[in-house]
Structures are given as C-alpha cells and as structure tokens.
Amino acid sequence: MYSYWEQTSFIDNADVIIIGSGLVGLSAALHLKRRQPLLKVLVLERGFLPSGASTKNAGFACFGTVSEQIDVINRSSEAEAMRLVNYKWRGLQKLRQNLGDENIGYHQYGGHELFMTNEADAAKIAFEQIDHLNKLLQEAIGEPDIYAVADEKIAGFGFNKVSHMIYNRFEGQLDTGKMMRALLYKVYRLGVLVLNNVQILAIEPGHNYISLQTTQGSFKAGKVILATNAFAGQLYPELDVVPGRGQVLVTKPIPNLKLKGTYHFNEGYYYFRNINNRVLFGGGRNLNYKAEETWEFGHTDVVKEKLISYLNEVILPNQKAEIDYWWSGIMGFGEQLSPIVKELKPNIFCAVRCNGMGVAMGSLVGEEVAELVIGKI
Ligand SMILES: Cc1cc2nc3c(=O)[nH]c(=O)nc-3n(C[C@H](O)[C@H](O)[C@H](O)COP(=O)(O)OP(=O)(O)OC[C@H]3O[C@@H](n4cnc5c(N)ncnc54)[C@H](O)[C@@H]3O)c2cc1C
C-alpha cells in the first residue's frame, strides 16, 4: 500500500500519462510542458533505464544513403521518399534545437556509403542516380550537392575489399547516452515526473479517465500516450508494428584509428562509426529476419560471427581489434516507413514505429503526438 504522500504526490492526478521513456515519449513530454506548463505529465517506464531502442542505437544523425533512397523510391515514389527525407531532416534539426549540439555530442563528420568489391553493379546504379537525387534532395531540404563519389578517400581509411564510396557531407553522429540524459534533465526541469520499473499491463477506458493496470498498481489520467514503439503490439496487437532486433558491438580503443564519421554498407543493413577512438559496428538483421523479429534482447551466433568477420576483414584489417561491448536493441517496423501517430481510442494516443530512423524522427514524432493531445484538452 502506498502512503497518503506517495499516492497524492506521485501516483494520482496526472493529466497525461506517457507510457515509455524513449526519445519519443520524452519528446512528447517536453512539448506538452512547453506548450502547457501547468499540465501534470507523468512518464511510466518499465525498465530501470529506457529499455527499447533509444539508449541502444548507433547514434547516426542520418537521412538516407543513395541506395536507401533508391530502395524507397522503388517501393513507393519519389514524392514519398522525399517526404521521409524532409521529415528526418526536420526531426534532426528539432533534436539539436531542443537539446543543443554540445549536450548530445553532435558532430557533422559526414556519412559514407561503401560498396564492396563484389558490389560493382550496385555501385554503378547508385552513382548514376547521384545527380538526380541531389536535385530532389535540394528541393526537400534546401541543401545542395548532398552526395558525391569519393572513391579516392577509401585508401585513407585503411579498409579492405571496398571498391567504391559515396560521401554525404551533411550526415552527423551523436552520443546516444548524452542525448537521452540531456532529454531527461530537460523534462525533469520542466516538472515532468518519470517513474521507472513500472510496466503497463492493460489500458482500460473509464468514464472520465483512462485507467492503467501496472506492475506497481493502478494509475489514472485524462489522456494517455502510448510511446512503446516496438512493444506497441503487446498492448494493441492490431497495430502494424513488428519488432526487429539490432545487434551491436563496440571495440576497445584502437591506436591511430583512421576512420571518422558514419559508414553504411549492404543497403544499410550494416553500419559503423567512430566513437572516442573506438569503432561501433552493428547490423546483420537480414541474415535471419525471422529470428530477429523478437521482443527479446540477446544475440545469435550467425550475426555475431558475421559482424566479427567484417570487422576483422573489411573495417580494421590486420589490426586484431578487441571487442569491449556487445548489446542489442529492439526497433519497431511495419509495412510503411512512416511512424503511426494518431488517436487510437478516445483519449488514448499513440506515437510508435520509428523503424531504424528514430534518432532522426523521434523529436518530431513526440511533438506531433503532443499536439494531438493538446488539441483535445
Ligand atoms: C541497434 C539499433 C541501432 C539504431 N541506430 C539508429 C541510428 O543510428 N539512427 C537512427 O535514427 N535510429 C536508429 N535506431 C532507431 C532508434 O533508436 C529508434 O527508432 C528510436 O529510439 C525509437 O524511440 P522510441 O521512443 O519510439 O522507442 P524506445 O526507445 O524503444 O522506447 C520505448 C520505451 O517503452 C518502454 N516500454 C515498452 N513497453 C512498455 C510497457 N508495457 N510499460 C512501460 N514501458 C514500456 C520500453 O522499455 C522503452 O524504453 C536504432 C535502433 C537500434 C535498436
């Protein structure tokens, strides 16, 4: 049983409860408090830390490689691809404005798409599209000459088996941990309460309020925002959100590390970057989609072995890099690449399914759902 004080100051009387303290949930909280400072906003998070994708990702501040743009255009249309680019671009500007570049360790070192020696055809197709894509992207985000062939730079990075490269000077990287701490501080300062180790088990519409059954008892609020991303289907199976696990490693510090920036290959299924003289490297979900379609954190031998072999044979050849960290995070995917931001049921809103792009999109997704809520208050 909670004390009178606990019940009245921590549990009762939230105007809005946000489920999930990832980038989207906290960005929604930030926007709600900025727009309506008197609103009582409570965030409930099942983990000791945020436990989905926002503290587990690679920290790429990116809006798509040439191959990714071609893929989206082939699956939908040029207009849809550019709408997504514009959304990610605006999301990144919003994130940087909200938190400040220094507080999130943001650096615009540029992004690189690599093509292996056995991917000459894919490189040719990508190179042929650069001029056209640069025109489209200039209209979408107002910046010229985004992509450029940069084969002459490959040798300087010390890679093996890489024969072609496209450089994107507008791509950045950030420190994911710093980003999430900065966001937490920001919402605390505005008076948002974040309670951890609270898992929501059921959401029940009441007469004048929404009732939440949780592992810590029941909570009530006038409005609820579901920001549980990959886990949305655990509470609302009808939502088109499929989990997708991403496995990641970070090496021990590498003396005289030559690479600097963000790097993608194999249509974005693999990605690596520098972080404090180390290399972060992740991907390989496409090796076995079904096995990675899971809500469980963890690793598989097939992905681990592939990452280690690329690390030793392509990224840091002949350097005997040692691995310091392994972890995984869970993303939310769906048929469409756009997030789902809507009122699900009366007074229950959702902002989920950022795919592998939530660092870029998340601040805007949170803001959009907060605006939906404010419109109904
Ligand atoms: C390995 C990896 C690499 C990535 N790299 C990049 C990248 O470089 N660039 C990029 O733009 N994006 C990247 N992403 C994607 C990005 O991290 C996500 O899209 C983004 O963090 C999603 O934020 P979110 O707040 O929607 O979800 P999450 O961060 O997953 O937050 C959801 C929260 O809800 C909580 N929760 C779930 N169920 C419940 C419940 N029932 N009760 C209470 N709490 C609950 C979870 O614990 C979690 O903290 C990557 C993701 C992964 C996994």
The ligand as a MOL file (V3000), in Angstrom:
LIG
                    3D

  0  0  0     0  0            999 V3000
M  V30 BEGIN CTAB
M  V30 COUNTS 53 58 0 0 0
M  V30 BEGIN ATOM
M  V30 1 C 20.7250 -1.2120 -32.6410 0
M  V30 2 C 19.9600 -0.0090 -33.0720 0
M  V30 3 C 20.5870 0.9740 -33.8240 0
M  V30 4 C 19.8770 2.1140 -34.2260 0
M  V30 5 N 20.5520 3.1120 -34.8520 0
M  V30 6 C 19.8900 4.2420 -35.2070 0
M  V30 7 C 20.5810 5.3240 -35.7970 0
M  V30 8 O 21.7990 5.2760 -35.9240 0
M  V30 9 N 19.8830 6.4090 -36.2040 0
M  V30 10 C 18.5230 6.4860 -36.0700 0
M  V30 11 O 17.9150 7.4800 -36.4850 0
M  V30 12 N 17.8330 5.4910 -35.4350 0
M  V30 13 C 18.4930 4.3860 -35.0050 0
M  V30 14 N 17.8210 3.3830 -34.3720 0
M  V30 15 C 16.3710 3.5220 -34.1670 0
M  V30 16 C 16.0470 4.4240 -32.9830 0
M  V30 17 O 16.8680 4.1190 -31.8780 0
M  V30 18 C 14.5730 4.2120 -32.5950 0
M  V30 19 O 13.7610 4.4030 -33.7440 0
M  V30 20 C 14.1210 5.1970 -31.5140 0
M  V30 21 O 14.9900 5.1510 -30.4160 0
M  V30 22 C 12.6970 4.8620 -31.0930 0
M  V30 23 O 12.3760 5.6530 -29.9690 0
M  V30 24 P 11.0290 5.3490 -29.1810 0
M  V30 25 O 10.9770 6.3030 -28.0630 0
M  V30 26 O 9.8940 5.2930 -30.1380 0
M  V30 27 O 11.1950 3.8450 -28.6870 0
M  V30 28 P 12.0680 3.1650 -27.4880 0
M  V30 29 O 13.3470 3.8730 -27.2900 0
M  V30 30 O 12.0970 1.7420 -27.8090 0
M  V30 31 O 11.1600 3.4710 -26.2420 0
M  V30 32 C 10.0310 2.6900 -25.8840 0
M  V30 33 C 10.0520 2.5420 -24.3840 0
M  V30 34 O 8.8290 1.9570 -23.9600 0
M  V30 35 C 9.1130 1.1290 -22.8630 0
M  V30 36 N 8.0090 0.1810 -22.7400 0
M  V30 37 C 7.6610 -0.7770 -23.6100 0
M  V30 38 N 6.5640 -1.4320 -23.1880 0
M  V30 39 C 6.2120 -0.8720 -22.0020 0
M  V30 40 C 5.1560 -1.1280 -21.0790 0
M  V30 41 N 4.2050 -2.0540 -21.2970 0
M  V30 42 N 5.0980 -0.3770 -19.9450 0
M  V30 43 C 6.0280 0.6080 -19.7160 0
M  V30 44 N 7.0370 0.8720 -20.5680 0
M  V30 45 C 7.1280 0.1480 -21.7160 0
M  V30 46 C 10.4290 0.4720 -23.2340 0
M  V30 47 O 11.1020 -0.0420 -22.1030 0
M  V30 48 C 11.1710 1.6200 -23.9010 0
M  V30 49 O 12.0180 2.3360 -23.0180 0
M  V30 50 C 18.4980 2.2410 -33.9220 0
M  V30 51 C 17.8740 1.2550 -33.1610 0
M  V30 52 C 18.5930 0.1470 -32.7320 0
M  V30 53 C 17.8990 -0.8890 -31.8970 0
M  V30 END ATOM
M  V30 BEGIN BOND
M  V30 1 1 1 2
M  V30 2 1 2 3
M  V30 3 2 2 52
M  V30 4 2 3 4
M  V30 5 1 4 5
M  V30 6 1 4 50
M  V30 7 2 5 6
M  V30 8 1 6 7
M  V30 9 1 6 13
M  V30 10 2 7 8
M  V30 11 1 7 9
M  V30 12 1 9 10
M  V30 13 2 10 11
M  V30 14 1 10 12
M  V30 15 2 12 13
M  V30 16 1 13 14
M  V30 17 1 14 15
M  V30 18 1 14 50
M  V30 19 1 15 16
M  V30 20 1 16 17
M  V30 21 1 16 18
M  V30 22 1 18 19
M  V30 23 1 18 20
M  V30 24 1 20 21
M  V30 25 1 20 22
M  V30 26 1 22 23
M  V30 27 1 23 24
M  V30 28 2 24 25
M  V30 29 1 24 26
M  V30 30 1 24 27
M  V30 31 1 27 28
M  V30 32 2 28 29
M  V30 33 1 28 30
M  V30 34 1 28 31
M  V30 35 1 31 32
M  V30 36 1 32 33
M  V30 37 1 33 34
M  V30 38 1 33 48
M  V30 39 1 34 35
M  V30 40 1 35 36
M  V30 41 1 35 46
M  V30 42 1 36 37
M  V30 43 1 36 45
M  V30 44 2 37 38
M  V30 45 1 38 39
M  V30 46 1 39 40
M  V30 47 2 39 45
M  V30 48 1 40 41
M  V30 49 2 40 42
M  V30 50 1 42 43
M  V30 51 2 43 44
M  V30 52 1 44 45
M  V30 53 1 46 47
M  V30 54 1 46 48
M  V30 55 1 48 49
M  V30 56 2 50 51
M  V30 57 1 51 52
M  V30 58 1 52 53
M  V30 END BOND
M  V30 END CTAB
M  END
